[in-house]
Amino acid sequence: MSIVVDLLASFIGRSYKFITDKIGEFLFSVFSGKLLLCWFASILFVTFLIIGMLKKQPCASGSGVPQVRKVLSGQLDYDPLKVLLVKFSAGILSTFCGYSLGTEGPTIQLGSTVGHFVAKRSQEERERRKFFISIGACSAMASAFDAPLAGVIFVVEGLRYRPRLNQTVFLLFFTLVLSNLSGLIFREETDHHLSSVVIPSDVKAVFVLAVLSTMLGALLTSICVALTRWKNSKAEIFLPISCTLLLAILSPEVLGSGALLIKTVLSSTLPQSKTILLLFIKPLFTAICFAAKLPGGLFVPSLAIGSMLGMFTGSFFDSGQDLPVLVACGMGCTLTAVLRIPISSALLICEMFNQLSLLIAMLPACLLVEAMMRLLKFKPLYDAPELSKPVFEPVAQTEKM
């Protein structure tokens, strides 16, 4: 049964990311073509279609990670099949609208619904059900990001599930195998180029980068919480629509999850003046989209912001060959500052760049960011009480597991 869950979750996770990536590439061709007006006209209709779907299944809103946590703790239960269908379709539509939302949260929830559904149908006991849910979430994340180690650690660090030793070995082994298997089906190049340098020669640059990431993470968290305290739900929905239409004309680079923006930064084709401007726009736009609780997460937008921050810091210190490593460190530090998962963040970046030796510089930097966020008394963004309040006036779906 666990192997079935693993296979299905891996396939669904990879499918979701593959489709959203292709839509993201399509959007960037739209911004420079004659289809821009047609896209403008469709955003309002598509957004209200998403809202209509989320009103029927409010548990599919947002990133999905807080919902999975509640399911694992027994505080929430829902129809996994309906949530899977709504999350998959609404997430794809959100990507089409160009909102600054990532794929990791939806991917994790989609994978968890597979385990949830199988466990319910087979009437498994509570502990076995929790394991099925966690293995589905882990497999989906690992296959979507080609990061099996980060997927296993995220189950512990991000979802706060504590598997037994034999369960951990099973998770790790099958996640490694099946993430590679799903990669054979969806053939795409996901590894980013990185120089052989894995330890920056200027340690001061890494320290400054960690401090800047902490400040940016604290700012993004504060904006998200402030926006979710806004009582006008209609304004919360129209704000991301308005910002998207405006930015499509003025700065289309910030639209979408940020995956293409990361590639642009890594290829060193983004001017420094443009980098500084986008460092202000992208976090604000991401906070506006995330606070509206449209289906999407923060992993990829945080990585995009971190890549620009690493590029800015590297150019300020004139780092030269250290620049790609600082970009990678910026991605891990910013993700840690926003979501407070230092070990998962470090492993994810190392696996994305296909260089585990990068962990030597990455892990201390991420742990430093985590320590500073704790010192500043900032809670993880997913733990903010305002983010658990529904925007879409949901039907009560809080029966215990």
Secondary structure as UniProt FT lines:
FT   HELIX           2..30
FT   TURN            31..32
FT   TURN            34..35
FT   HELIX           36..56
FT   HELIX           58..60
FT   HELIX           65..73
FT   HELIX           80..96
FT   TURN            97..98
FT   HELIX           104..121
FT   TURN            122..123
FT   HELIX           126..145
FT   HELIX           148..157
FT   HELIX           165..185
FT   HELIX           203..228
FT   HELIX           233..250
FT   HELIX           252..254
FT   HELIX           259..266
FT   TURN            267..268
FT   HELIX           272..291
FT   TURN            292..293
FT   HELIX           299..316
FT   TURN            317..318
FT   HELIX           320..322
FT   HELIX           323..339
FT   HELIX           342..352
FT   TURN            353..354
FT   HELIX           356..358
FT   HELIX           359..375
FT   TURN            376..377
FT   HELIX           381..383
FT   HELIX           385..388
//
